[in-house]
Amino acid sequence: MGKKVKRGALKVYEVKIHMSLESLEALFLLKNQVIECIIQNKYKEQWEVSMIEWRNEFLLGIEKIDEQHKKLFQIASDIHALMKNKLVTDKYDQILILISELKDYTVFHFTSEEEYMKSIEYRKLFSHKVEHDDFIEKINNVDLDKVDLDHQQYLLEILEFVVNWISVHILETDKAYTVK
């Protein structure tokens, strides 16, 4: 009888080892999936942060304009922060505040930039102003129903639009009036 108990105990022990190996494999797979998610999110967050980060390549060498451009990046950063904030579920009012700030500040900035271009008699002022007007029109035509329907998606869309627009605009269109 002692042997039967030992064999039974051995069999139970074998089952526990087998289950433990399966559990370890499952945990290993789960660990790898978690690590992959962490890596992907880390790179995604780094991309998002670098996407809205002020870099020296945006400098035009005109202090007043450079400071205004930095402010536009700060507004984009505020949009990003709101988008990432998981504690705020109803972001509608805050989105409207940020859109209003963006609109008001871009009007101020564009006016200031256009006055500067007039002062240096920049020959492409008109086409530059058209780009400014197109940006303002896009911001003025915000679909409030769309904002209310899906805050996160709208924030992502506006963030991508603003960051892409100001980055390309500064690096290409604005740099053109600084070339002598």
N, C-alpha and C positions, 0 to 999 in steps of 0.2 A: 504494500500500500504506500510505503514511503516513496517508491519510484513513481507511482501515479501522481502523487502530489507534486513531486519535483517536476515531472513532465508537464503537468497542468500549470504549475507555476512558471515553468520555462515557456510554455506556450503563451501564457498571459504576458510574460516578459517580452517575448518575440513580437506579439501584437503591439505592445506599448512602444517598442523600438521602431517598428514599422510605421506606426502612427506618428511617432516623433519625427522620423525621417520625412514623411509626407508633410508634416507640419513645418519642418525646417525648410523644405523645398518651397512650400507656399509662402512662408515668411521671407525667404530669400527673393522670390519673385516679387512679392509685395514691396520689399525694401528697394529693389531695383526700380520698380515703378515709381515709388515715392521720390527716390533720388532723381530720376529722370524728370519728374514734375517740378521738383525744386530747381533743377538746372534750367529747365525751360522757362519757368517763371522768373528766375534770376536774370536770364538773358533778356526776356521780354521786358522786365522792369528796367534793366540797364538801357535797352533800346528806347523805351518810352522816355526815360530821363534824359538820355543823350539827344533824343529827338527835340526836346524843348529847352535844351541847355544853351546858354549864351556862350559863344566861342569867339576868340579874337579874330577869326577869319571874317566875322561880320562887321568889324570896325571899318568905318569909312574915313576916319581921321577928322571928322567934323564933330566936335564934342557934343554939341547940342543935339544933333541928329542921332549920334551913337547912344546917348542917354535915353532918348525916346525909343529907339529900337530895343534897348534893354528892358524898358517898361513893357513893350509889347510881348516880349518873351516872358516877363513876369506874369502878365495876364494869362498867357497860355499855360504857364506853370500852375496858376490858380485853378484853371479849368481842369488840368490833369489831377490836381489834388482833390477836387470835388468828385471827379470821376472815380478815384481810388478810395474815397471815403465810404466805407461799408456801414458806418454808424448812422448815416443820413439816408433814409429810405425815400423820402419825398424831396427831390432836389429841384423841383420846378421853380420855386421862387429864387433860389440861389443861381440857377441857370440864367434866369431873366436878369438878375443883377449883373452877372458876369458879361452877358451879351450887351447890356446897356453900357457897362464900363468899357468894353471893347469898342463899341460903336463911338462913344464919346471921345475916347482916347485916340482912336485912329483918325477921326475927323480933325482933332487938334494937331496930331502929328502930321497928317497929310497937308494941312494948311501951312504948317511951319516949314515942312520940306519944300513945298511948292514956292513959298516966299523966298526961301534960300535959292532955289533954282532960278527964280526971276532975277534975284540980285546978281547972280553970276552969268545971266543971259544964256542959260542952258537951252540949246536949240531943240531938244526933244521934250521940252516941258509938256506940250500938249499930249503926246502919246503916253507920257508918264502919268499925267493927270487922269487919262482915260483908265489906266490900270487902277488908280486909286478909287475912282468912281465905281468901277466894277466891284471892287472889294466891298465898298460901303453898300452898294446895292444888294450884294449877297447877304450881308449882315442884316440889312433892313428887311429882307424877305424871309426872315425866319418863320417857319411854319410852327406856330405855337401848339397846334394839335399834335404834331409829330414830337415835339418836345415832351408834351404831357403823356404821350403814348408809351415812349421808351426812353427814359432819361439817359441811361447808360449809352445806348446806341447813338443818341443825339450828341452827347458829350464827346464821344469818340469821333463822330463825323466833324463836329465843329473844331475839335482839337487838331485833327489831321489837316483840315482845310487851312486853319490859321497858321499852323507851324510850317506847312509846305509853302503857303503863299508868302509869308514873311521871309522865310529862308531863301527861296528862289528870288523874290523881289529884291531883297538886300544884296544878295551875291551877284545878281545879274543887272537888274534895272538900276538900282541905286549906285552900284559901283561905277556905272557908266558916267554919271555926272561928276565923279571924283577924279576921273582920268584927265590928265592935262596934256 
